[in-house]
Amino acid sequence: MAIAIEVWCDRPMQQDSPFHLRRAEATPGALQGYSRLLSSVFGDGPGFTTAALAWRYGANPLGQVVGTDAWAGDSLAAHYATCPAPISLEGRRVKALLSLNTATHPEHQGQGLFTRLAEATFETASAAGFDLVFGVANANSTPGFVRRLGFQLVAPLAAGVMFRLPPALADETAQFMGAWHAESLAWRLANPATTYRTRHVRETTVVLAPTHLPGLNCVAILPGQPGPGEMASFILPLPRLYLGLEPRMAFSDTGFIAIPEQLRPSPLNLIYKPLNSTVPERLKAEEVSISFLDFDPY
């Protein structure tokens, strides 16, 4: 269910600060500003177009973006965004947020804006009834989330090549896992930044996403057949990149070969932060299921 968030007015970060905080929005004007800022910091990419941001920030059936912007006068100085995500925790659906885009304009870096925007975002999210925030951080950003914002470093994600698909996923429920249903999965697969392929294989739904490497697809495996409508019958290509954690699958049965640490551009770490006392303070790494569909690298 989508959650409405009350709009709050501009507020200064602190007395005599040149920055004012505003709630992130999914209006056309705001999306254009985010696109310009993200592209200026990280370079042009399909995920930073206004169309991709409109899909991610505004069209999500679970609700719109929850985030905070810092403004220096009429200029967007920094932006932090989280988005509602379909998550099951200890057997029940929770109101979860995925930590996504963060960027500070080069002219305003080194002034602690990210930490302040994140703190304001979590205050807004908690007041709106969200239970937790999670994300996947690289080696450079993980310490900031853990030390300054109180996130748990749950575990590094498995990363490697999968040569065979499991016939099924075990029936037991992971402590933390994606809870995709027909509507949310249809939205997720409508990402305008890329094109996915889906196929039912025995008792699972397989989703493939192209990566930045020609001919290499990233694979996600969902239990059952939650996918929308008829799916294509195509030959599943090799090799298949797997990024995630999955306690319901025996990796040894898939011919999985891990990518050596020294060959990874940066280890990816699952991070987690509870926003209230109704969810556990910490996750058990061995009971977490997460795939690329859940944290949106493709």
N, C-alpha and C positions, 0 to 999 in steps of 0.2 A: 504494500500500500504506500502511495506517495505521501510525503510529509510536507505540510506547508510550514514555511519558516518566516516569521515576522521580519519585515524589513526594518533595520535600524538606521538611524541617521549617521552622517559623518561624525567621527569623533577623533580628537587628537590622540596620538600615541602617548604623549606625556606633555607636561607644561613646556612651552617654548620649542617643542618639536616641529620641524618643518613638514612632517608627514601627517596625513589624516587617513584613517581607516574607513573603508566602505565594504559592505557585503558584496561578494562576487555575484554577478548576474549572468543571465543567458540572453540578454537583449542583443539585437543586431549590432548596436554601437559598441557594447561591451565586448562582444566576441571579436570584432575587428581589432579592438585594442589588445586583447589577449593574443590574437594571432600575430600582430606586429611585435609584441614584446617577446613572445616565445621564439619567434623566428630570428629576432635580433640576437638573442642569447644563445640559442642552440643551432641556428641555421634553419633554412627552409626544410620542411618535412611534411609528408602527407597528413600527419596527425595534428599539424598546427594550422591547417586551413580553417577558414570560418565555417565551412561545411562540416568538417570533422568535429570542430568544437561545438557546433550547434547540435550535432548528433549526441555527443558525449555529455554536454552540459545541460541541454534542454529537452531532448527527446526521450531520455531514459524513463521507462514506465515506473520505476521505483521512486522517481523524484528528481528535481533539478540539482544543479551544482550547489555544494555547501563550501564556501570559501571566503577569503578576505583579500582585499586589495589595499595597497598603500599608495597614496597619491601625494605628489609634491606639487601643490598648486593645481594646475590643469593637466599635469603629466602623470601617467601611470608609472609608478616607480617599482612596484613589485606585486606579484600575484601568487596566491597559493590556493589550490583547488582540491577538494575531495568530492567523490560522487557516490551515491547510494549503490550498494552491491548486494546481490542475492546470496546470503550466507546462512548456513545452518550451524549452530553451535550447541554441542551437547544434545543433539536431537531436536532442536526447535529453531525455527526461523527467527533471526534477530535483525535489528535495524543497524546495518553495518555501512561503513563508509570506506571506500578505497582511496588512499592517498595517491594523488596523481601529479598534476603539474605544479611546479614551483619555479619561479624565475624572478630575478632582480636585475633591473637595468644596470649596465656597467657603471653608470654615473653614481649609483647609489649603493653599490656593493660594499660589504665590510661594516655595515651599520646595524647589524642585528635584525634586519627586517624580516627574514624568514622565520626566526623564532617567534617574533611578536605576531606575525600573521597566523602562524600555526596555533599559537595559544588562543588567539581570538576566534579562530575557526572552531577549535575544540569546545570553547565556551558556548558558541552558538549551537553547535551540534548537540551538546549535552542538554542544553535548554530545550531543543527541539525534539528530544526523546530518542536520539541515537544511542546505541549501546557500545559501539566500539569503532576503532579506526584500525585498518591494516594496510600494509603496502609491501612492495618489494623494492629494496634500496640497494644501490651499488656500494662498492667498498668505500667510496669517497663520502657518500651522504649518510651511511649507516651510523657513524659515531655521533653526528648531530642529532639524529632522531633518538638515539639511545641515551646520550648523556644530557642533552639539553631539554628534551621533550618527554622523557620517561617511557619510551617504547621498550618493549622486550625484543631482543634479538632472538627469534624463535629457532631458526636454523638456516643454513645456506641451502639453496635449491639444488636438487639434482640436475645435472646438465650433461646430456650425452646423446648418442645415436641409438635409436630403437629399431631393430630389424624385424621383429614380429609383434603382432598385437595380441594382447591377452584375450582368451575366449570370453571372459567376463570379469567383473570386479566383485570382490567378496561382498557378501550381504551386510556385513557389519557397518555401522555408521561411524564415521570418523568424528573426532571431537570437533574439528573445524573443517568445513567443506563448502564448496559452492553448491547452491540450491537452485539450479537453473530450471525453469519451467518454460512452457511453450512461448508465452509472451516475451519474457525477458531474453530467452535465447534468440528469438526472431529479431529482437532489437539488436542484440549483440552481433549477430551475423549480418546486420545491415550497415555495419561500419563503412562509411564512404571512403575511408583511407586505404582500404584493401579489398580483396575478394577471397572469400573462404570457400572450401569445398567440404561437404558433409556426406557421410555414408553410414548406414546401419551395418554393423558387422556383428553377427551372432547376437549377443545380448548387450551390445554397447552401441553408442553413437560416437563415431570418429569425426573430429573436426581438424582440417588441415588449413594452415595459413602460410603463405609465402614469406620467406625471410629475405634479408638483404643479400644472401648468397644465392646465385642462380641455381635452380634445381633442388634447393634444400627447403623442405617444408617443416614447420613446427606442428606437432601433433598434440591434441587433447583428446582424452577418452572419458566419456560420460557414461554412467550406468543407465541401462535401459534404453528407451527410445523417446527422449523428451523433445526431439527435434520437430520442427514444423513440417507437416505435409510429406509429400514424396521426396525422396532424396536420390541423387544420381547414383548410378551403378558404374563406378569407374575403378580402374586398377589403382590401388594405393601405391604411390610411387616410393621409391627408396632413393637416398636415405631419408630418415625422419628424425628431426631434432626433437628432443623432449626436454622441457624445462618445467620443474615442479616437484611436488612431493605427493606420494600416493601409497598409503599403508595398505590399501585394499588390493594391491597388485604385487605379484612376485616379479621383480625386475629380472631375475635370472631366467624367467620363462620367456622373456621378450628379446633375448640376445643383446641386452643393453650394454653399451660400451661408453663409460664415462669419459668426458673430455678432460684431459689432464689439466690441473690447476694452472700450470704455466702457460697453457695455450688459451685460457679464457681471457677475454678483454678485461672483465671485472666480475668477481663472484657476485651473485645476486642473493640477497638475504631477505627472508620473510621477517617483517616486523609487525608488532601488535601492541595496541594500547586500549585498555578498557576505559569507557567513559562513565560508567556507573557501577554499582555494587551487584547488579543482577547477572553479570557475566564474570567468569574467572579472571583473576589477576594475571595469570600466565597460561599459555598454551603448552601442551605436551607435543614436542616436535614429532614424536613417533606416531601421533594420532592426528596429523594434519594432512588434508588433501587439498592441493591447489595446482591448477594448470594455467597455461597462458591465457585461457579465457577469463580467468578470475582477476588477473592483474594487468592485462592489456598491453603487452609489449608489441603485439601484432594485431 
